[in-house]
Amino acid sequence: MVASTIYILISIIVFLILLVFIVRKNKKEEKITTLAWFAFAFIFAGLFFGDSRLVSYSLMGVGILLAVIDIFRNLKNKQKGGKNER
């Protein structure tokens, strides 16, 4: 493996470990939505396909777009007083 690939994998693993600790610590917080998981998946896929810039940036762009849609849906649900759909 290339050194940059190993660095990215280590960074992702550390990020996921921190995310697990934060989620367990704040159990009162709302759980992450399915749309947000898809956004994370697309962004990480964009990181893994870094050799092809077009594919990489496209996947990251889709992930960011899904994250923004999720944010707006959550804000709209909170304003209406409803719960998040999972």
C-alpha positions in Angstrom: 0.0 0.0 0.0 1.0 3.5 -0.6 1.9 5.7 2.4 -0.9 8.1 1.7 -3.5 5.3 1.6 -2.3 4.0 5.0 -2.5 7.5 6.4 -6.0 7.9 5.2 -7.0 4.5 6.6 -5.5 5.4 10.0 -7.3 8.7 10.0 -10.6 7.1 9.2 -10.2 4.5 11.9 -9.3 7.2 14.5 -12.3 9.3 13.4 -14.7 6.3 13.7 -13.3 5.4 17.2 -13.8 9.0 18.3 -17.3 9.0 16.8 -18.2 5.9 18.7 -17.0 7.4 22.0 -18.9 10.6 21.4 -22.1 8.8 20.5 -21.9 6.5 23.6 -21.2 9.5 25.9 -24.2 11.5 24.7 -26.9 8.9 24.7 -29.6 11.7 25.1 -28.7 13.0 21.6 -30.7 11.9 18.6 -29.3 9.0 16.6 -27.8 9.6 13.3 -30.2 9.3 10.4 -30.0 6.9 7.5 -29.4 9.7 5.1 -26.5 10.9 7.1 -25.0 7.4 7.1 -25.3 7.4 3.3 -23.6 10.8 3.2 -20.6 9.5 5.3 -20.4 6.4 3.0 -20.2 8.6 -0.1 -17.6 10.9 1.3 -15.4 7.9 2.5 -15.9 6.2 -0.9 -14.6 9.5 -2.5 -11.5 9.3 -0.3 -10.8 5.7 -1.3 -11.2 6.4 -5.0 -8.7 9.2 -4.8 -6.8 8.0 -7.9 -9.5 9.2 -10.3 -10.3 12.8 -9.5 -13.6 12.8 -11.4 -15.0 9.8 -9.5 -13.5 11.0 -6.1 -14.9 14.5 -6.3 -18.2 13.3 -7.6 -18.7 10.9 -4.7 -17.7 13.5 -2.2 -20.0 16.0 -3.8 -22.9 13.5 -3.6 -22.1 12.9 0.1 -22.0 16.7 0.9 -25.3 17.1 -1.0 -26.9 14.3 1.0 -25.6 15.8 4.3 -27.1 19.2 3.4 -30.4 17.7 2.6 -30.3 15.8 5.9 -29.6 19.0 7.8 -32.6 20.8 6.2 -34.9 17.9 6.8 -33.9 17.8 10.5 -34.4 21.5 10.8 -37.8 21.3 9.2 -38.8 18.4 11.5 -37.6 20.3 14.6 -39.6 23.4 13.6 -42.8 21.2 13.2 -42.1 19.5 16.5 -41.9 16.0 14.9 -39.3 13.3 15.3 -36.7 12.4 12.8 -37.5 9.7 10.4 -35.0 6.8 10.5 
